Amino acid sequence: MKRFVPRDARLVIRSGVRAPRPFRPLRFPRTPHQHPSRLFHASAAQLAVKPYLLADIGEGITECQVIQWFVQPGARVEQFDKICEVQSDKATVEITSRFDGVIKKLYYEADDVAKVGKPLVDIDIQSDISPADEDVINSPGNEAPEASEKQSEARPSETSISDNSVAQSFSPEPAGSQDPSHSKYADLATPAVRHMLKRYNINIRDVQGTGKEGRVLKEDVQKYVTSEEVGESAEESAEAPAPPPEPTASGDKVIRLTPIQKAMYKTMTTSLNIPHFLYSDTVNVTNLNAIRHRLNEESARPTDASNTPRLSPLPFIVKAVSMALTSYPILNSYLNPGPNPATQPQLIHKAQHDIGIAMDTPSGLVVPVVRHVQAHSIISLALEISRLADRAKAGKLAAADLASPTFTVSNIGSIGGTVVAPVIVPPQVGILGIGQMKTVPQFGADGTIVKSDQCVLSWSADHRVVDGAMAARCAERVRSLLEKPEDMLVRLK
């Protein structure tokens, strides 16, 4: 009988070169209980749904109030698209997206207070994730409390499906010893739930869980707190927060402080520890107003191409204060009392004149800062004050616009009032209040009565480091410069 040799083998014998072996799929024996679709397992690709944290916006800010949302669940965003606008105790900031994707969830409503470092929104990231973005979304603490609860709820159910018999065999309690209303997973809770239980001094077994396998959720604890039983125990617990006062029948309302009001509350409470030295004096600004009116008339002419802004008395006063601070630098200082009473206090003379201008805005009192006033002219000061005022009215001041003033000027006279007792903002040691300018009769040198433009400048100084004579000399220097503006103008740098 002739032996059959495959064609491929004959090629190997003749040429000595092994021919490529034809591909044949492997066949595995199949038992009767196996289904063809279960031979290989593949999970569907999952999109990355990650919580987007409220980043640190600087200046030690730990919370912000959400002013408005620019997106809603289901909206598609790209990098640098605006997500929301938040307001801190210092500025209003627009939060933008770092990723491309779809908004899945908003964690706050408008006017809610958002915590820095906590989830702000959930974004379904549908694009490629760079290593830098991967580090951001997978950083510690970047898991939403609700999401972690859902994930922890899913794990016990998966365990019971995959190996239910093993879970039962390793149960620490014998059968029949458990509470029939609680499953073996009832005592398992996320850190957020356990924090709430500890806060209200509640036993987890007293709460009826509604999660998978009887797990206790945050909503279950909140419902239990509102019940009458927890109401009695919460009054005995020192950790339970006191409820706000209820509105009365007369129409009283309980209103939460805005971030700006909270900052003012903290700052003014600290200011009560400062012994204020008050000093006020009347300044004749007739000559100053004459120069100012002439400059405004010249700048209003069509032939004038200098683009000179309309000048108010404020830039002249701010410049005069800066020139006086050069002669009396102690009023342009920071007082550092130290971390404890035993520490030696320090007085830091600031070389740069960064003067804060208190402004009344629709959002409340803000104090933007004019930097390097000693290097400004009157015109450049007017332009900078106008720019800051426009941003303040629009609520667009940045944190850098409000940071670290060395001296403060409050123009309360723009609203009304003559004499004011301004409050020092630590660590500053001085502040100036400007009263309303009025035209009053005054005796001239020859005894005749003439019209005079006058205003009252009210000073406050920290009497712990500034004596009364020093504050009075600085105030007199400012009065002299304003009453003789030609002396101030020839000394401008």
Disulfide bonds with the S-S distance in Angstrom:
none
